[in-house]
Amino acid sequence: MAELCKNIRELKSILYGNSESEPVSEACAQLTQEFFRENTLRLLITCLPKLNLEARKDATQVVANLQRQQVHSRLIASDYLEANLDLMDILIAGYENTDMALHYGAMLRECIRHQTVARYVLESEHMKKFYDYIQLPNFDIAADAAATFKELLTRHKSTVAEFLSKNYDWFFAEYNSKLLESTNYITRRQAIKVSRDANDLTDKLANMGSTELKISLHGVRMFLYSLLGDILLDRSNSAVMTRYVSSRDNLRILMNLLR
């Protein structure tokens, strides 16, 4: 085990360099090719619980770096993960393991930088689990799950727009009931942060010329929350935004939060 931890540290040194030298692009490219060709990512993810804390940290940094390494202008990691999407099942389930949650969570966020991976997670049953993970009693894990949830819903615009259009009913029903109306103090703090862009959304809605939307403007101006705002304010989600703010039930929930 000591030898394995040493090898992982050496991988990290090649990718990040050290106090004496900068990383060499040729060495990084060769390492990237061999890492994915030999299926080392799967081995590293599945064996991570057996490593000590420092080795887990090193492994997490190695995985993160390799997601961004290009070889001949191609992201090899993206091609590999597209053929091994089941690894996301392991990473997401990591939120249920207190010792592994933060390591797997960091790896997961790097992996969903690739659009095919993000689409897989969005379209899977795992999305519904995030509403529970965000309410876990461990603050650090809950916050990490919230960060991953936000990344999934804001990074790949076209994929997110398609997901929200297909899953509007259950997604926002869960968002309202489990996040905005949550009695969990941690969850409420994460969900109720007022968006700096609230007035921008109000102005956009006003320009739409809809009487129903204009009636709702006062509520929208006062009660728009950070992640919800990030989703609704994106131009790709304009149809979803219109539908959400046209609902009296949605505005009632937002107004009740500030009682």
C-alpha positions as CSV (number, residue, x, y, z in Angstrom):
1,M,0.0,0.0,0.0
2,A,2.9,2.4,0.8
3,E,4.3,1.8,-2.7
4,L,0.9,2.5,-4.3
5,C,0.6,5.8,-2.4
6,K,4.1,6.7,-3.5
7,N,3.2,6.0,-7.2
8,I,0.1,8.2,-6.9
9,R,2.3,11.0,-5.5
10,E,4.6,10.6,-8.5
11,L,1.7,10.8,-10.9
12,K,0.7,14.1,-9.2
13,S,4.3,15.4,-9.5
14,I,4.4,14.7,-13.2
15,L,1.1,16.5,-13.8
16,Y,1.5,19.4,-11.5
17,G,5.3,19.7,-11.2
18,N,7.1,20.4,-7.9
19,S,9.1,23.0,-6.2
20,E,12.1,22.3,-8.5
21,S,10.5,21.9,-11.9
22,E,7.4,22.7,-13.9
23,P,5.3,19.9,-15.6
24,V,6.6,18.8,-19.0
25,S,3.8,18.7,-21.6
26,E,5.2,15.6,-23.4
27,A,5.3,13.7,-20.1
28,C,1.8,14.8,-19.2
29,A,0.5,13.7,-22.7
30,Q,2.2,10.3,-22.4
31,L,0.9,9.8,-18.8
32,T,-2.6,10.7,-20.0
33,Q,-2.6,8.2,-22.8
34,E,-1.3,5.4,-20.7
35,F,-3.6,6.2,-17.7
36,F,-6.8,5.8,-19.8
37,R,-5.5,3.0,-22.1
38,E,-4.7,0.9,-19.0
39,N,-8.1,1.6,-17.4
40,T,-6.3,3.1,-14.4
41,L,-9.1,5.6,-13.7
42,R,-11.5,2.7,-12.9
43,L,-8.9,1.1,-10.6
44,L,-8.2,4.4,-8.8
45,I,-11.9,5.2,-8.2
46,T,-12.8,1.7,-7.0
47,C,-9.7,1.4,-4.8
48,L,-9.9,4.9,-3.3
49,P,-11.6,3.8,0.0
50,K,-8.5,1.6,0.7
51,L,-6.0,4.5,0.5
52,N,-5.0,6.7,3.3
53,L,-6.2,10.3,3.5
54,E,-3.1,11.9,1.8
55,A,-3.2,9.4,-1.0
56,R,-6.9,10.1,-1.5
57,K,-6.2,13.8,-1.8
58,D,-3.4,13.1,-4.3
59,A,-5.6,10.7,-6.3
60,T,-8.4,13.3,-6.4
61,Q,-6.0,15.9,-7.8
62,V,-4.6,13.5,-10.4
63,V,-8.1,12.7,-11.7
64,A,-9.0,16.4,-11.8
65,N,-6.0,17.3,-13.8
66,L,-6.4,14.4,-16.3
67,Q,-9.9,15.6,-17.2
68,R,-8.3,18.7,-18.8
69,Q,-5.2,17.2,-20.4
70,Q,-5.4,17.3,-24.2
71,V,-3.5,14.9,-26.5
72,H,-3.3,16.0,-30.1
73,S,-6.1,18.5,-29.4
74,R,-8.4,15.8,-28.0
75,L,-9.7,15.3,-24.5
76,I,-9.0,11.6,-24.0
77,A,-10.8,11.7,-20.7
78,S,-14.0,12.6,-22.4
79,D,-13.8,9.7,-24.8
80,Y,-12.9,7.3,-22.0
81,L,-15.8,8.3,-19.8
82,E,-18.3,8.2,-22.6
83,A,-17.5,4.4,-22.8
84,N,-17.4,4.0,-19.0
85,L,-20.3,6.0,-17.7
86,D,-21.0,3.5,-15.0
87,L,-18.1,5.1,-13.1
88,M,-20.4,8.1,-12.4
89,D,-22.7,5.7,-10.5
90,I,-19.8,5.0,-8.1
91,L,-18.9,8.7,-7.7
92,I,-22.5,9.8,-7.0
93,A,-23.1,7.0,-4.5
94,G,-20.0,8.3,-2.7
95,Y,-22.2,11.0,-1.1
96,E,-23.6,8.2,1.1
97,N,-20.1,7.5,2.5
98,T,-18.9,10.1,5.0
99,D,-15.3,9.3,4.4
100,M,-15.4,9.3,0.6
101,A,-18.0,12.0,-0.1
102,L,-15.7,15.0,-0.6
103,H,-13.1,13.1,-2.7
104,Y,-15.7,11.5,-4.9
105,G,-17.6,14.7,-5.1
106,A,-14.6,16.6,-6.3
107,M,-13.9,14.0,-9.0
108,L,-17.5,14.0,-10.1
109,R,-17.5,17.8,-10.7
110,E,-14.4,17.5,-12.9
111,C,-16.0,14.6,-14.8
112,I,-19.2,16.5,-15.6
113,R,-17.1,19.1,-17.3
114,H,-17.6,16.8,-20.3
115,Q,-21.0,17.3,-21.8
116,T,-21.7,13.6,-22.4
117,V,-21.1,12.8,-18.8
118,A,-23.3,15.6,-17.6
119,R,-26.1,14.5,-19.8
120,Y,-25.8,10.9,-18.5
121,V,-26.2,12.2,-14.9
122,L,-29.0,14.6,-15.7
123,E,-31.0,11.8,-17.4
124,S,-30.4,9.2,-14.7
125,E,-32.3,8.5,-11.5
126,H,-29.3,10.0,-9.7
127,M,-30.6,13.5,-10.1
128,K,-33.5,12.9,-7.7
129,K,-30.9,11.7,-5.1
130,F,-29.3,15.2,-5.0
131,Y,-32.3,16.6,-3.2
132,D,-31.6,14.3,-0.4
133,Y,-27.8,14.7,-0.4
134,I,-28.2,18.5,-0.2
135,Q,-30.1,17.9,3.1
136,L,-27.6,15.6,4.7
137,P,-26.8,16.6,8.3
138,N,-23.1,16.8,7.6
139,F,-22.7,20.4,6.4
140,D,-19.5,19.9,4.3
141,I,-21.1,17.0,2.4
142,A,-24.4,18.8,1.9
143,A,-22.5,21.9,0.6
144,D,-20.4,19.7,-1.7
145,A,-23.5,18.0,-3.1
146,A,-25.1,21.5,-3.6
147,A,-22.0,22.6,-5.6
148,T,-22.2,19.5,-7.8
149,F,-26.0,20.1,-8.3
150,K,-25.3,23.6,-9.4
151,E,-22.6,22.6,-11.8
152,L,-24.9,20.0,-13.4
153,L,-27.6,22.7,-13.9
154,T,-25.5,25.6,-15.2
155,R,-22.4,24.4,-17.1
156,H,-23.8,22.9,-20.4
157,K,-26.5,25.2,-21.5
158,S,-28.2,23.3,-24.3
159,T,-28.2,20.0,-22.3
160,V,-29.7,21.7,-19.3
161,A,-32.4,23.4,-21.3
162,E,-33.4,20.1,-22.8
163,F,-33.4,18.4,-19.4
164,L,-35.6,21.1,-17.8
165,S,-38.0,21.1,-20.7
166,K,-38.5,17.3,-20.4
167,N,-38.5,17.2,-16.6
168,Y,-40.1,20.5,-15.6
169,D,-42.9,19.1,-13.4
170,W,-41.0,16.8,-11.1
171,F,-37.8,18.8,-11.0
172,F,-39.4,22.1,-9.8
173,A,-41.9,20.2,-7.6
174,E,-38.9,18.7,-5.8
175,Y,-36.9,21.9,-5.9
176,N,-39.8,23.8,-4.2
177,S,-40.8,21.2,-1.6
178,K,-37.3,19.8,-0.7
179,L,-35.2,23.0,-1.0
180,L,-37.2,26.2,-0.9
181,E,-39.7,24.9,1.6
182,S,-37.2,22.8,3.6
183,T,-37.2,23.0,7.4
184,N,-33.5,22.1,7.3
185,Y,-31.6,25.2,8.3
186,I,-28.6,24.3,6.2
187,T,-30.7,23.7,3.1
188,R,-32.6,26.9,3.6
189,R,-29.4,28.9,3.8
190,Q,-28.2,27.4,0.5
191,A,-31.5,27.9,-1.3
192,I,-32.6,31.3,0.0
193,K,-29.6,33.4,-0.9
194,V,-30.9,36.4,-2.9
195,S,-29.6,36.6,-6.4
196,R,-27.8,39.8,-7.4
197,D,-29.4,39.4,-10.8
198,A,-33.0,39.6,-9.6
199,N,-33.6,43.0,-11.2
200,D,-32.2,41.7,-14.5
201,L,-34.8,39.0,-14.5
202,T,-37.6,41.4,-13.6
203,D,-36.6,43.7,-16.5
204,K,-36.5,40.8,-19.0
205,L,-39.9,39.7,-17.9
206,A,-41.3,43.2,-18.2
207,N,-40.2,43.3,-21.8
208,M,-42.2,40.2,-22.6
209,G,-45.5,42.1,-22.6
210,S,-47.4,39.4,-20.7
211,T,-50.1,40.8,-18.3
212,E,-49.8,37.8,-16.0
213,L,-46.0,38.1,-15.8
214,K,-46.3,41.9,-15.0
215,I,-48.6,41.1,-12.1
216,S,-45.9,38.8,-10.7
217,L,-43.0,41.3,-11.1
218,H,-43.1,42.6,-7.5
219,G,-42.7,39.1,-6.1
220,V,-40.0,38.2,-8.6
221,R,-38.1,41.4,-7.9
222,M,-38.0,40.6,-4.2
223,F,-37.7,36.9,-4.1
224,L,-35.2,35.3,-6.5
225,Y,-32.7,32.8,-5.1
226,S,-29.2,32.0,-6.2
227,L,-29.4,28.7,-8.0
228,L,-32.9,29.2,-9.1
229,G,-31.8,32.6,-10.5
230,D,-28.8,31.0,-12.3
231,I,-31.1,28.6,-14.0
232,L,-34.0,30.9,-14.9
233,L,-31.8,33.8,-16.0
234,D,-30.0,31.8,-18.6
235,R,-31.2,32.7,-22.1
236,S,-31.4,29.0,-23.0
237,N,-34.0,28.5,-20.4
238,S,-36.3,31.4,-21.3
239,A,-39.3,29.2,-21.8
240,V,-38.8,27.5,-18.5
241,M,-38.4,30.9,-16.8
242,T,-41.7,32.1,-18.2
243,R,-43.5,29.0,-17.0
244,Y,-42.0,29.1,-13.5
245,V,-42.7,32.7,-12.7
246,S,-46.2,32.5,-14.2
247,S,-47.2,30.1,-11.5
248,R,-49.0,31.5,-8.4
249,D,-47.9,28.5,-6.4
250,N,-44.2,29.2,-7.1
251,L,-44.5,32.8,-6.1
252,R,-46.5,31.9,-3.0
253,I,-43.6,29.6,-1.9
254,L,-41.1,32.4,-2.5
255,M,-43.1,35.0,-0.6
256,N,-43.7,32.6,2.4
257,L,-40.0,32.2,2.8
258,L,-39.6,35.8,3.9
259,R,-42.4,35.9,6.5
